[in-house]
Amino acid sequence: MGKKPNILVVGSFVMDLIVSTQRLPENGETVLGTGFRTAPGGKGLNQAVQAARLGAQVEMMGCVGRDAYGDTMLACAREAGVDVSHVKRTDQAPSAIGNVQLFQRSDGSTQNRIVVVPGANLLLTQADVAFLREKIGGFDMVMLQLEIPLPVNIAVARYARAAGVPVMLNPAPAAPLPADLLSAVTYLSPNENEAELLSGVPLHRTEHGIDLKRVEHAAAVLRDKGAAHVIVTLGDVGSAYLGKEFLHCPSVSGIQAIDPTAAGDSYIGALSVALAGGEPVDEAMRRATHTAAITVSRMGALPSLPTLAEVEVSLARRSVS
């Protein structure tokens, strides 16, 4: 990385309430879980903390309630080195929570299902971010997601575009993206499910894996809608990029996936730091892939996000599959 990038994250804070189970219940059924814990998260906070742990200077904006969960999430952000001095606190709604169900398969792998109750995240307004119009030019990258009100994302993206600052939009959870938002986005970073929903191009997997030609087609549809560059995360298949050319970065070999929570956020945080630091896109994807591989090998969201030193060790020791 050529320089220490200065990154702005405008996004969500979510306290994850995580239940582990060996079998998900059917309708009307109760099953016994195998574990429960809480962990700070939310796509915005996860991506901000990952960027900070990788050496970036990070400032985050969002909204939390005046409650214990809000206190905990802000403390975790500060501990990671994230500047949260402009985070809004409200009495009008509680901090957001995420109901995370982890299904532990017999082979040791894990799947997750997540329901987010957005709470205070939805109370962030355009007026709260208006001051960024004059300040945003000092950042090297702006990171956005869809767990905050869409008008806020549109306003911030417009400010960034006017100032010549690249914008990374993670369109999660998937929702229709207006043209005035996409036209201000430099990098659009959906996962395969979001890419399918947003593009209309089926990307379903078969016993032979996923067809990268279809991934390229979906990325091209999204690029034609306005985003200059599209990066699609593909889980154990790696990730794909479409800008002036199509690139595929495979996953890292020899990784046992324990918990996929925050893997996409880890990838996007690392990718943003690398790109903002001046790395070419293929090397940025490789670095992000190693970062996400470490994340899936651990439990939890924020606790699983690796440091720069850990990523450097992984880059030195492991190859892509």
C-alpha positions in Angstrom: 0.0 0.0 0.0 1.5 3.3 -1.2 0.0 5.6 1.5 -2.2 5.6 4.5 -5.6 6.3 3.1 -8.2 8.6 4.7 -11.6 6.9 4.5 -15.1 8.0 5.4 -17.8 5.4 6.2 -21.4 6.5 6.3 -23.4 3.5 7.5 -25.0 1.3 10.1 -24.4 0.2 13.6 -26.1 -3.1 14.5 -25.7 -5.2 17.7 -25.7 -8.8 16.6 -27.6 -11.3 18.8 -26.2 -14.6 17.7 -27.8 -18.0 18.2 -26.0 -21.2 17.2 -28.1 -24.3 16.4 -27.5 -27.7 14.8 -30.9 -27.5 13.0 -33.0 -24.6 12.0 -36.7 -24.8 13.2 -39.6 -25.5 10.9 -42.7 -23.3 11.0 -44.2 -23.4 14.5 -41.4 -25.6 15.8 -39.0 -24.9 18.7 -35.5 -26.3 18.8 -32.7 -26.1 21.3 -29.7 -23.9 20.4 -26.1 -24.7 21.2 -24.9 -21.2 22.0 -25.7 -17.5 22.3 -23.6 -14.4 22.4 -23.7 -10.7 21.4 -21.3 -8.9 19.2 -21.2 -5.4 17.7 -21.6 -5.3 14.0 -23.6 -3.7 11.2 -22.2 -3.4 7.7 -21.0 0.2 8.3 -19.3 -0.6 11.6 -17.8 -3.8 10.3 -16.3 -2.1 7.2 -15.1 0.9 9.2 -13.3 -1.3 11.8 -11.8 -3.6 9.1 -10.4 -0.5 7.3 -8.9 0.8 10.5 -7.4 -2.5 11.5 -5.7 -2.5 8.1 -4.0 0.8 8.8 -6.4 3.4 7.3 -7.5 6.6 9.0 -11.2 6.1 9.3 -14.1 8.4 10.2 -17.6 7.0 10.6 -21.0 8.6 10.6 -24.3 6.9 11.6 -26.9 6.9 14.3 -27.3 4.8 17.5 -29.7 4.9 20.4 -28.9 6.3 23.8 -28.7 2.8 25.2 -26.2 0.1 26.3 -25.9 -1.3 22.8 -25.1 2.1 21.4 -22.4 2.6 24.2 -20.8 -0.7 23.4 -20.7 -0.2 19.6 -19.2 3.2 19.9 -16.6 2.0 22.4 -15.6 -0.9 20.0 -15.2 1.6 17.1 -13.0 3.9 19.2 -10.9 0.9 20.4 -10.2 0.1 16.7 -9.2 3.6 16.0 -12.3 4.8 14.2 -13.3 8.5 14.7 -17.0 8.5 15.8 -17.2 12.1 16.9 -19.9 12.8 14.4 -22.1 9.8 15.1 -25.6 10.9 16.0 -27.3 9.6 19.2 -31.1 9.6 19.6 -33.8 8.9 22.2 -36.4 8.3 19.5 -35.4 4.7 18.7 -33.2 2.0 20.1 -29.9 1.0 18.5 -30.3 -1.5 15.7 -30.1 -5.2 16.4 -29.4 -8.2 14.2 -30.9 -11.6 14.8 -28.2 -14.0 13.6 -29.0 -17.7 13.3 -25.9 -19.9 12.7 -26.6 -23.4 11.4 -23.7 -25.7 12.1 -23.5 -28.5 9.5 -22.2 -32.0 10.3 -19.1 -31.3 8.1 -18.1 -28.4 10.3 -19.2 -25.6 7.9 -21.7 -22.9 8.9 -24.5 -21.1 7.2 -26.2 -17.9 8.5 -29.6 -16.3 8.4 -29.8 -12.7 9.5 -32.8 -10.4 10.3 -31.9 -6.8 11.0 -34.2 -4.5 13.0 -32.8 -1.1 11.8 -33.9 1.1 14.8 -31.8 4.2 15.1 -30.1 3.6 11.7 -33.2 4.9 10.0 -33.1 8.2 11.8 -29.9 9.5 10.1 -31.0 12.4 7.9 -29.7 14.4 5.0 -29.4 17.4 7.4 -27.1 15.3 9.6 -24.6 14.8 6.7 -25.0 18.2 5.0 -21.7 19.4 6.6 -19.9 16.8 4.5 -20.4 18.9 1.4 -17.5 21.1 2.5 -15.4 18.4 4.2 -15.6 15.3 1.9 -12.9 16.4 -0.4 -10.3 15.5 2.2 -11.1 11.8 2.0 -9.5 9.2 -0.3 -12.6 6.9 -0.4 -16.2 7.1 0.8 -17.9 3.8 1.8 -21.7 3.3 1.8 -24.2 0.5 2.3 -28.0 0.2 2.3 -28.7 -0.2 6.0 -29.3 3.6 6.3 -31.9 5.8 4.5 -31.4 5.9 0.8 -31.6 9.7 0.6 -28.6 10.0 2.9 -26.6 7.7 0.6 -27.6 9.7 -2.4 -26.6 13.0 -0.8 -23.2 11.7 0.4 -22.5 10.1 -3.0 -23.3 13.4 -4.8 -21.0 15.3 -2.4 -18.2 12.8 -3.1 -18.7 12.9 -6.9 -18.6 16.7 -6.9 -15.3 16.6 -4.9 -13.8 13.9 -7.1 -13.7 11.3 -4.3 -14.3 7.7 -5.3 -17.4 6.0 -3.7 -17.6 2.3 -2.8 -21.3 1.2 -2.5 -22.1 -2.1 -1.0 -25.8 -2.6 -2.1 -26.8 -4.7 0.9 -29.5 -5.5 1.7 -30.4 -5.5 -2.0 -32.8 -2.8 -3.0 -33.6 -0.9 -6.3 -30.8 1.6 -7.0 -31.9 4.9 -8.5 -29.9 6.3 -11.4 -28.7 9.4 -9.5 -27.1 7.1 -6.9 -25.4 4.7 -9.4 -24.1 7.6 -11.5 -22.2 8.9 -8.4 -20.8 5.4 -7.6 -17.3 4.5 -8.5 -17.3 0.9 -7.2 -20.4 -1.2 -6.8 -19.7 -4.3 -4.7 -22.6 -6.8 -4.4 -22.4 -10.4 -3.4 -23.6 -13.0 -5.9 -27.2 -12.9 -4.6 -27.4 -9.1 -4.7 -25.8 -9.1 -8.2 -28.5 -11.5 -9.4 -31.3 -9.5 -7.9 -30.0 -6.1 -9.1 -29.1 -7.2 -12.6 -31.8 -9.8 -13.3 -29.2 -12.2 -14.5 -29.6 -15.7 -12.9 -26.3 -16.8 -11.1 -27.6 -20.0 -9.5 -24.9 -22.6 -8.8 -24.8 -26.1 -10.1 -22.7 -29.1 -9.2 -20.1 -27.6 -11.5 -19.9 -24.4 -9.5 -20.8 -20.9 -10.8 -20.6 -19.8 -14.4 -18.2 -16.9 -14.5 -19.5 -15.8 -17.9 -22.9 -15.2 -16.3 -21.2 -13.3 -13.5 -19.5 -11.1 -16.1 -22.9 -10.6 -17.8 -24.5 -9.6 -14.5 -21.6 -7.2 -13.8 -21.9 -5.7 -17.3 -25.6 -5.0 -16.7 -24.8 -3.2 -13.5 -22.0 -1.3 -15.0 -24.3 -0.2 -17.8 -26.7 1.2 -15.2 -24.0 3.7 -14.1 -21.4 2.2 -11.8 -17.9 2.6 -13.3 -16.5 -0.6 -11.7 -18.4 -3.7 -10.4 -16.9 -6.2 -7.9 -19.0 -9.3 -7.2 -18.0 -11.4 -4.1 -18.6 -15.1 -4.7 -17.9 -16.8 -1.4 -15.8 -19.9 -1.8 -15.4 -19.1 -5.5 -13.6 -15.9 -4.7 -14.6 -12.6 -6.4 -14.9 -11.1 -9.9 -14.3 -7.6 -11.2 -15.5 -5.8 -14.3 -14.2 -2.4 -15.3 -12.3 -2.0 -18.6 -11.6 -5.8 -18.3 -12.9 -8.8 -16.5 -10.9 -10.3 -13.7 -11.5 -13.3 -11.4 -9.7 -13.8 -8.1 -10.1 -17.3 -6.6 -10.5 -18.0 -3.0 -7.7 -18.8 -0.6 -6.8 -22.5 -0.2 -6.6 -24.4 3.0 -9.2 -22.3 4.9 -11.9 -23.9 7.1 -14.9 -21.7 7.1 -16.4 -21.5 10.6 -18.6 -18.5 10.5 -19.4 -16.4 7.3 -20.7 -13.5 9.3 -19.0 -10.2 8.2 -16.9 -11.9 5.5 -18.3 -9.6 2.8 -17.7 -6.6 5.0 -14.2 -7.7 5.7 -13.5 -8.1 1.9 -15.0 -4.7 1.1 -13.2 -2.9 3.9 -9.9 -4.4 2.8 -10.6 -3.7 -0.9 -11.4 -0.1 -0.2 -8.2 0.4 1.8 -6.1 -1.1 -0.9 -7.7 0.9 -3.7 -7.6 4.1 -1.8 -3.9 3.4 -1.0 -3.1 3.2 -4.7 -2.9 -0.6 -5.3 -4.0 -1.9 -8.7 -7.4 -3.7 -8.7 -6.0 -7.2 -9.1 -3.7 -6.8 -6.1 -6.4 -5.1 -4.1 -8.7 -8.1 -4.8 -6.0 -10.5 -3.7 -5.4 -8.6 -0.5 -9.2 -8.5 0.2 -9.6 -12.2 -0.5 -7.0 -13.1 2.2 -8.6 -10.7 4.6 -12.0 -12.3 4.2 -10.5 -15.8 4.4 -9.2 -15.0 7.9 -12.6 -13.6 8.9 -14.5 -16.7 7.9 -12.1 -18.9 9.9 -13.2 -17.2 13.1 -16.5 -16.7 15.0 -18.4 -13.4 15.2 -18.4 -10.2 13.2 -16.1 -7.6 14.7 -14.0 -10.1 16.7 -13.2 -12.0 13.5 -11.8 -9.0 11.5 -8.0 -9.3 11.1 -5.2 -6.8 11.5 -2.8 -5.7 8.9 -0.1 -7.9 10.4 -2.3 -11.0 10.2 -3.2 -10.3 6.5 0.5 -9.9 5.6 1.3 -13.3 7.2 -1.6 -14.9 5.2 -0.4 -13.3 2.0 3.1 -14.7 2.6 2.0 -18.2 3.5 -1.0 -19.0 1.5 -1.7 -19.1 -2.2 -5.1 -18.7 -4.0 -6.7 -22.0 -4.9 
